[in-house]
């Protein structure tokens, strides 16, 4: 990190960026899962899920860019390889192509995991007096909570 003066100590910027790296990895892994399921979903709910998954992965594509750019704003290098994401992510990859109902359950759990990771990062941002990261992470939490609710609603 270089000398920047945005009112956040170097130590806090580093801690916050490390949390954001985990959030980025979780979000990117969830993006890949969602895109995979969009391509491979089948069954009676095909159209509904195919379109829903497209909305979700499109939103996630924007999110990963926002998170990575926030890491760079803190003057830290953002991870950008599958290897790094696999090491950092709490969202586990899925083997094969599950049936549609399992896809919904897997994605619901993925969104819930992103919320839990975001909560950890939010605390780091609050401790570091980093309102910009707190706002970004809070927005991400709200979106993932709503998405998990919508996915759960398809299973009732």
PARO-660156 format. One record per residue (C-alpha): residue number from 1; x, y, z. Coordinates in nm, 4 decimals. Layout:
! residues N
   num       east      north         up
   NUM          X          Y          Z
...
! end
This chain:
! residues 156
   num       east      north         up
     1     0.0000     0.0000     0.0000
     2     0.1141     0.3508    -0.0709
     3     0.0625     0.6609     0.1383
     4    -0.2935     0.7696     0.0896
     5    -0.4862     0.9948     0.3227
     6    -0.8584     0.9204     0.3133
     7    -0.9037     0.9211     0.6903
     8    -0.8668     0.5440     0.7352
     9    -0.5497     0.4081     0.8898
    10    -0.3273     0.1751     0.6917
    11    -0.4027    -0.1060     0.9351
    12    -0.7781    -0.0619     0.8997
    13    -0.7544    -0.0348     0.5204
    14    -0.5666    -0.3637     0.5122
    15    -0.8156    -0.5407     0.7418
    16    -1.1144    -0.4056     0.5511
    17    -0.9614    -0.4983     0.2166
    18    -0.8966    -0.8526     0.3400
    19    -1.2635    -0.8810     0.4335
    20    -1.3672    -0.7374     0.0988
    21    -1.1472    -0.9951    -0.0757
    22    -1.3499    -1.2711     0.0934
    23    -1.6734    -1.0966    -0.0044
    24    -1.5482    -1.0650    -0.3620
    25    -1.4562    -1.4343    -0.3728
    26    -1.7935    -1.5387    -0.2327
    27    -1.9746    -1.3127    -0.4779
    28    -1.7744    -1.4335    -0.7767
    29    -1.8224    -1.7990    -0.6870
    30    -2.1956    -1.7379    -0.6486
    31    -2.1954    -1.5554    -0.9830
    32    -2.0379    -1.8590    -1.1534
    33    -2.2834    -2.0995    -0.9893
    34    -2.5784    -1.8851    -1.0871
    35    -2.4598    -1.8537    -1.4465
    36    -2.3985    -2.2294    -1.4641
    37    -2.7474    -2.3002    -1.3318
    38    -2.8975    -2.0484    -1.5749
    39    -2.7438    -2.2432    -1.8634
    40    -2.8324    -2.5874    -1.7322
    41    -3.1662    -2.5606    -1.5537
    42    -3.4445    -2.7820    -1.6892
    43    -3.7864    -2.9047    -1.5900
    44    -4.1324    -2.7537    -1.5398
    45    -3.9927    -2.4340    -1.3856
    46    -3.7356    -2.3865    -1.6619
    47    -3.8511    -2.0506    -1.7948
    48    -3.9107    -1.8919    -1.4546
    49    -3.5775    -2.0087    -1.3126
    50    -3.3806    -1.9450    -1.6324
    51    -3.4949    -1.5812    -1.6314
    52    -3.4537    -1.5393    -1.2541
    53    -3.1015    -1.6796    -1.2605
    54    -3.0133    -1.4411    -1.5445
    55    -3.1323    -1.1448    -1.3364
    56    -2.9258    -1.2694    -1.0440
    57    -2.5998    -1.3303    -1.2314
    58    -2.6316    -0.9963    -1.4104
    59    -2.6648    -0.8200    -1.0748
    60    -2.3717    -1.0187    -0.9351
    61    -2.1511    -0.9203    -1.2311
    62    -2.1956    -0.5559    -1.1359
    63    -2.1424    -0.6365    -0.7681
    64    -1.8052    -0.8047    -0.8161
    65    -1.6832    -0.5007    -1.0070
    66    -1.8013    -0.2648    -0.7312
    67    -1.6360    -0.4747    -0.4602
    68    -1.3076    -0.5062    -0.6510
    69    -1.3011    -0.1326    -0.7165
    70    -1.3567    -0.0631    -0.3465
    71    -1.0566    -0.2845    -0.2655
    72    -0.8500    -0.0822    -0.5133
    73    -0.9787     0.2436    -0.3639
    74    -0.8300     0.1243    -0.0344
    75    -0.5012     0.0880    -0.2276
    76    -0.4914    -0.2916    -0.2108
    77    -0.4622    -0.5322    -0.5046
    78    -0.7907    -0.7125    -0.5713
    79    -0.7792    -1.0892    -0.6259
    80    -0.8766    -1.1921    -0.9762
    81    -0.7965    -1.5559    -1.0403
    82    -0.9970    -1.8741    -0.9915
    83    -0.7210    -2.0014    -0.7645
    84    -0.7420    -1.6974    -0.5373
    85    -1.1222    -1.7052    -0.5322
    86    -1.1234    -2.0766    -0.4472
    87    -0.8884    -2.0138    -0.1534
    88    -1.0872    -1.7154    -0.0239
    89    -1.4473    -1.8213    -0.0861
    90    -1.6855    -1.9627     0.1731
    91    -1.9308    -2.0536    -0.1046
    92    -1.8524    -2.4078    -0.2079
    93    -1.8568    -2.5193    -0.5693
    94    -2.1005    -2.7844    -0.6851
    95    -2.0116    -3.0905    -0.8892
    96    -2.2379    -3.1897    -1.1746
    97    -2.5742    -3.0409    -1.2604
    98    -2.8314    -3.0689    -0.9824
    99    -3.2041    -3.0769    -1.0501
   100    -3.3853    -2.7421    -1.0524
   101    -3.5078    -2.7644    -0.6927
   102    -3.1560    -2.8368    -0.5682
   103    -3.0243    -2.5453    -0.7718
   104    -3.2644    -2.3154    -0.5889
   105    -3.1581    -2.4578    -0.2510
   106    -2.7870    -2.4284    -0.3359
   107    -2.8232    -2.0697    -0.4523
   108    -3.0316    -1.9805    -0.1458
   109    -2.7538    -2.1108     0.0790
   110    -2.4975    -1.9251    -0.1325
   111    -2.6777    -1.5937    -0.0927
   112    -2.7133    -1.6542     0.2808
   113    -2.3378    -1.7229     0.3028
   114    -2.2628    -1.3971     0.1224
   115    -2.4801    -1.2163     0.3791
   116    -2.2831    -1.3741     0.6643
   117    -1.9526    -1.2758     0.5036
   118    -2.0839    -0.9240     0.4437
   119    -2.1792    -0.8943     0.8126
   120    -1.8190    -0.9699     0.9083
   121    -1.6897    -0.7087     0.6648
   122    -1.9438    -0.4549     0.7871
   123    -1.8010    -0.4831     1.1393
   124    -1.4495    -0.4264     1.0042
   125    -1.5680    -0.1222     0.8103
   126    -1.7471     0.0192     1.1141
   127    -1.4428    -0.0388     1.3363
   128    -1.2256     0.1398     1.0775
   129    -1.4688     0.4319     1.0414
   130    -1.5050     0.3453     0.6708
   131    -1.8524     0.4648     0.5782
   132    -1.8016     0.4013     0.2060
   133    -1.7295     0.0318     0.2557
   134    -2.0053     0.0079     0.5179
   135    -2.2569     0.1512     0.2696
   136    -2.1438    -0.0835    -0.0091
   137    -2.1543    -0.3882     0.2165
   138    -2.4880    -0.2906     0.3691
   139    -2.6356    -0.2590     0.0202
   140    -2.4934    -0.6007    -0.0727
   141    -2.6471    -0.7558     0.2390
   142    -2.9896    -0.6149     0.1568
   143    -2.9738    -0.7462    -0.2015
   144    -2.8599    -1.0954    -0.0976
   145    -3.1163    -1.1194     0.1813
   146    -3.3921    -1.0280    -0.0643
   147    -3.2616    -1.2686    -0.3275
   148    -3.2477    -1.5541    -0.0750
   149    -3.6069    -1.4757     0.0250
   150    -3.7188    -1.4801    -0.3399
   151    -3.5449    -1.8116    -0.3992
   152    -3.6984    -1.9626    -0.0851
   153    -4.0422    -1.8403    -0.1992
   154    -4.0162    -2.0503    -0.5159
   155    -3.9903    -2.3646    -0.3010
   156    -4.3118    -2.3177    -0.0972
! end
